[in-house]
């Protein structure tokens, strides 16, 4: 299946991603769920906010890429 990112405000297509099999998609979702259950949900809101803040700073720095 091919996936796309669409800007919800404008409806403009941002990016189309390469095909991924359903098995690979299911594996990625299962992995994300396992990480949530074993790690993320046990972190404090403060810890989570620091991680999200750091991630957003990196994305801003690399926005031209």
C-alpha positions as a printed NumPy array, in Angstrom:
array([[ 0.   ,  0.   ,  0.   ],
       [ 1.207,  3.539, -0.781],
       [ 0.787,  6.212,  1.886],
       [ 0.616,  9.974,  1.547],
       [ 0.993, 12.907,  3.886],
       [-1.583, 15.61 ,  3.217],
       [-1.684, 19.039,  4.839],
       [-5.075, 19.053,  6.615],
       [-5.342, 22.856,  6.419],
       [-4.828, 23.137,  2.67 ],
       [-5.482, 19.623,  1.401],
       [-2.132, 19.843, -0.414],
       [-0.146, 16.637, -0.919],
       [ 3.131, 16.925,  1.002],
       [ 4.766, 13.589,  0.323],
       [ 4.071, 10.131, -1.05 ],
       [ 5.854,  7.225,  0.623],
       [ 7.054,  4.051, -1.022],
       [ 4.948,  0.918, -0.962],
       [ 4.952, -1.028,  2.303],
       [ 3.517, -4.507,  2.694],
       [ 0.762, -5.15 ,  5.188],
       [ 3.126, -7.461,  7.088],
       [ 5.74 , -4.704,  7.417],
       [ 3.058, -2.222,  8.44 ],
       [ 1.685, -4.583, 11.075],
       [ 5.225, -5.185, 12.393],
       [ 5.87 , -1.435, 12.665],
       [ 2.579, -0.864, 14.496],
       [ 3.24 , -3.789, 16.85 ],
       [ 6.709, -2.437, 17.585],
       [ 5.348,  1.04 , 18.338],
       [ 2.693, -0.457, 20.613],
       [ 5.28 , -2.523, 22.485],
       [ 7.511,  0.51 , 23.033],
       [ 4.513,  2.452, 24.321],
       [ 3.588, -0.31 , 26.763],
       [ 7.128, -0.993, 27.985],
       [ 8.55 ,  2.547, 28.091],
       [ 6.637,  5.634, 26.984],
       [ 3.575,  5.268, 29.232],
       [ 5.828,  4.927, 32.277],
       [ 7.559,  8.262, 31.669],
       [ 6.391, 11.404, 33.415],
       [ 4.732, 14.202, 31.465],
       [ 7.868, 16.27 , 32.094],
       [10.112, 13.584, 30.551],
       [ 7.801, 13.205, 27.572],
       [ 7.725, 16.964, 27.006],
       [11.531, 17.122, 26.989],
       [11.699, 14.363, 24.378],
       [ 9.04 , 15.995, 22.19 ],
       [10.727, 19.392, 22.523],
       [14.082, 17.944, 21.467],
       [12.478, 16.153, 18.518],
       [10.74 , 19.337, 17.373],
       [14.014, 21.293, 17.553],
       [15.737, 18.668, 15.379],
       [12.869, 18.75 , 12.863],
       [13.065, 22.56 , 12.677],
       [16.829, 22.418, 12.111],
       [16.398, 19.902,  9.293],
       [13.251, 21.384,  7.76 ],
       [15.008, 22.193,  4.478],
       [16.056, 18.56 ,  4.044]])
